[in-house]
Amino acid sequence: MSATEVDRGVVELGEFRFECGESIPNLEIAYEAYGEFTGDNAVLVCHALTGSQNVASYNTPGTAGQARAWWGDIVGPGKAIDTTDYYVVCANVPGSCYGSSGPSSTNPETGEPYGTDFPPVTISDWTRAQRRLLDHLGVGRLRLIIGGSVGGMNVLEWAKQFPDDAELIAPVAAAATLDPQCLAIDAVARRAIRSDPNWNGGDYYGGDDADASPPQQGLAIARQLGHIMYLSKASMERKFGRRSAGRDSGIEGSDALFPPDKAAAFFPYREVESYLDYNAEKFTERYDANSYLYLTRAMDDYDLAEGHGTIERAISAFEGEALLLSFTSDWHFTVAQSETLAEAFRAADVPVAHHVVDSDHGHDAFLVEPENVGPPVRDFLTNGLDGRAITDTAADDEEPIEDGDEDFAPVHSSLFSG
């Protein structure tokens, strides 16, 4: 298979027991793979919350936005993760809705979608499912495991659960746990979905009920909360300010999702509202509300230290090197949280660098700034921590990084020239 060709499919892995103790008779995992496997050149990419296995492909039915080619500027021929040199695999996690088993999948015992009868999923379940997929593909030890956001948590779980299975790991914009503010926002998002009258206890897929329809309004509000969490104040000011969009620039159907009150005609419909409405509308066309409930709970529940007492002990058996990337304006997964991880790796005598990128794009920076993400990833993949574009930004500081502390030297894109 050439570097530009895509091997895609759905693999049946047989019975799978989830961490909760429940089982399903046949776990299906959708995946994509790029490049040729030579035995020691495999890279596993872990997708973010509502991403998919389509890490670098555009022409996949049913995907759009961040589900389609969501890291196409990082993965591909001649790119940071070069599919000319590496065999790159990305798997859709259990509980999602892009081909892997999840709430919208058919329950073989009933012939109907599982809905909320699908077992609760955890990041540990994702990791074990990925390991079984790689076994099926004939891949043993990996050169690199990399992922952003909750995908970075997935990477950390690999280091904890399968410490011998990767030479390198790169959690990007991630943390060992989610903080209480983000937990609160996710809780409100799930309440929005469950409060939608169309949610119907998770049984909204139709079947014999021709009038059933998905809880689009609840899912749209949940997605809007997510978008707010992913952006920074600076990026929102730059993108939207307080500018009026005008009602005519709103998307078709937005009033159906969010009907305006009578007084709304007197006040401006702002660009930031139009942005949120547009993205929410598009998201409801491609994503399953129950999957959103399931995957946010998996993210919220994750605690790297669980079962070991401390982060240091949880990752102490990992035998490779780690590169952590964080972004200065990311308040979803902060620089301080990444530095806490870096300190744990150092304490466990695991070689690590914490590379801080100066950015005002918020959490979305790991998706929209390939010029800042690509160079350190490329060098790490090729040379490990000896890569010239890798800077352990925090290791040389006399004081640990705290939230809001700017007494560290951020890494600028100018360092990556040449």
C-alpha positions, -999 to 999 in steps of 0.1 A, spaced: 0 0 0 14 34 -10 17 64 14 -13 80 -2 -36 49 -1 -59 42 28 -67 8 43 -100 12 60 -124 -13 74 -143 -26 104 -128 -55 123 -148 -80 144 -129 -87 176 -153 -111 192 -166 -110 228 -154 -80 247 -157 -74 285 -158 -38 295 -143 -24 326 -177 -21 341 -181 -59 340 -206 -61 312 -199 -78 279 -210 -76 243 -208 -107 220 -188 -90 192 -169 -58 195 -165 -40 161 -137 -15 157 -135 8 126 -100 19 116 -79 35 90 -43 27 82 -18 45 60 16 35 47 35 2 47 42 -18 79 78 -29 81 78 -43 116 92 -14 136 75 17 120 40 16 134 23 48 148 -10 48 166 -29 80 166 -57 84 192 -86 107 182 -102 134 204 -137 133 218 -159 136 187 -132 127 162 -130 96 141 -106 71 126 -104 94 95 -72 111 108 -60 121 73 -87 111 48 -114 134 34 -137 112 13 -154 92 40 -192 92 40 -209 104 72 -180 125 84 -174 162 84 -156 189 103 -132 175 129 -143 140 121 -128 141 86 -91 145 80 -89 161 115 -51 159 115 -45 160 77 -19 187 81 1 164 105 -3 129 90 5 122 54 33 119 28 61 144 37 42 156 68 53 154 104 40 119 107 52 108 73 32 79 58 60 74 34 81 62 63 56 51 89 26 28 91 -1 49 108 -32 35 124 -62 53 139 -91 35 154 -126 48 163 -131 41 200 -159 19 214 -189 40 223 -185 63 193 -207 64 162 -183 62 133 -183 25 127 -171 11 160 -196 -6 184 -216 20 204 -251 30 215 -263 34 179 -250 -1 169 -274 -30 166 -278 -52 197 -278 -88 183 -301 -99 211 -329 -75 201 -322 -65 165 -325 -29 176 -299 -2 185 -284 -6 219 -292 29 230 -283 32 267 -282 -6 271 -247 -4 256 -222 -9 284 -206 22 300 -171 27 284 -139 39 298 -105 50 284 -92 17 297 -117 0 274 -106 21 244 -69 11 251 -76 -26 253 -98 -25 222 -69 -7 203 -45 -34 215 -67 -61 202 -71 -43 168 -33 -40 165 -29 -77 173 -54 -84 145 -33 -62 121 -1 -79 131 14 -49 149 33 -56 181 55 -28 195 48 7 183 73 34 174 49 61 186 15 66 203 2 101 199 -31 118 205 -47 151 215 -72 161 242 -89 130 255 -69 112 229 -39 123 249 -54 106 280 -58 75 258 -20 78 251 -13 80 289 -34 49 295 -12 30 270 19 39 291 1 27 322 -16 -4 309 9 -16 282 42 0 293 63 -22 270 44 -16 238 57 18 226 91 34 222 76 69 223 45 85 236 32 120 229 2 133 248 -8 166 233 -30 191 252 -39 165 277 -39 158 315 -40 131 341 -76 141 351 -102 167 341 -105 196 365 -138 205 383 -146 234 360 -145 212 329 -164 185 348 -191 210 355 -194 221 319 -196 185 307 -223 178 333 -244 207 320 -239 195 284 -252 160 293 -282 175 311 -290 195 279 -292 162 260 -312 143 286 -336 172 290 -345 173 253 -379 156 250 -367 137 219 -340 119 239 -367 96 253 -343 78 277 -318 72 249 -344 54 227 -348 78 198 -335 57 168 -369 51 153 -374 14 147 -412 10 145 -418 45 156 -419 66 125 -422 98 146 -390 93 166 -363 119 160 -330 125 177 -325 151 205 -309 177 182 -315 207 203 -300 191 234 -270 179 214 -266 213 198 -264 230 231 -239 204 244 -217 211 214 -219 248 218 -207 244 254 -178 224 240 -169 250 215 -168 277 242 -145 254 262 -121 248 233 -116 285 224 -97 312 244 -108 347 252 -82 361 228 -93 339 199 -129 347 205 -122 384 205 -102 381 173 -128 360 155 -160 376 166 -156 406 190 -191 420 196 -199 423 159 -235 418 147 -240 391 121 -275 401 111 -303 375 112 -300 369 74 -265 355 80 -277 328 104 -278 293 91 -310 278 77 -327 259 104 -311 276 134 -343 292 144 -359 258 144 -333 246 169 -332 278 189 -364 298 183 -359 335 191 -381 353 217 -402 382 204 -378 408 219 -348 393 200 -356 413 169 -346 444 188 -311 431 197 -282 421 174 -277 385 164 -239 384 170 -212 367 150 -203 346 180 -239 333 181 -239 326 144 -207 306 147 -221 285 176 -253 279 158 -236 270 125 -213 245 141 -240 230 163 -263 225 134 -236 207 114 -226 186 144 -261 173 150 -261 160 114 -231 138 120 -230 128 156 -250 106 179 -263 122 212 -259 90 232 -223 87 220 -217 122 233 -230 111 267 -209 80 267 -176 96 256 -178 126 279 -184 103 308 -153 83 298 -132 115 297 -146 128 330 -141 96 348 -104 92 338 -78 93 365 -43 82 354 -34 75 391 -63 52 397 -52 18 410 -17 31 417 -21 59 441 0 84 423 7 94 387 44 86 392 36 50 401 11 46 374 37 54 346 68 41 364 69 9 343 69 27 310 102 20 292 102 46 265 104 84 261 76 109 265 70 143 248 42 165 263 28 194 243 7 221 259 -6 255 248 -4 287 268 -41 298 263 -56 263 267 -78 264 298 -94 230 290 -61 211 296 -37 237 310 1 241 308 2 235 345 -16 201 341 10 190 315 38 201 338 24 180 366 26 151 342 61 160 332 72 161 369 57 126 374 77 113 345 109 129 358 102 115 392 98 80 377 131 84 358 112 83 324 129 105 299 105 134 291 103 168 276 74 193 281 71 215 250 50 246 257 37 264 226 28 301 229 -6 303 213 -39 322 217 -60 296 200 -70 279 232 -75 241 233 -81 241 195 -45 249 190 -35 213 187 -58 210 157 -53 244 140 -16 251 145 2 224 125 32 248 121 37 246 158 28 210 165 44 194 134 81 202 140 85 188 175 64 158 166 85 151 135 118 154 154 105 133 183 94 105 159 127 105 141 152 112 169 134 108 202 141 135 227 173 145 208 152 162 182 163 198 176 128 213 176 120 198 210 123 221 240 118 210 276 104 244 284 96 239 320 125 216 330 149 246 333 125 267 354 135 272 390 98 273 401 70 250 389 45 263 365 12 274 381 -20 282 363 -17 318 351 20 319 356 39 334 326 74 332 341 85 306 316 100 309 281 73 299 256 82 282 224 76 304 194 73 293 158 104 312 149 124 284 165 112 260 139 125 278 108 152 262 86 
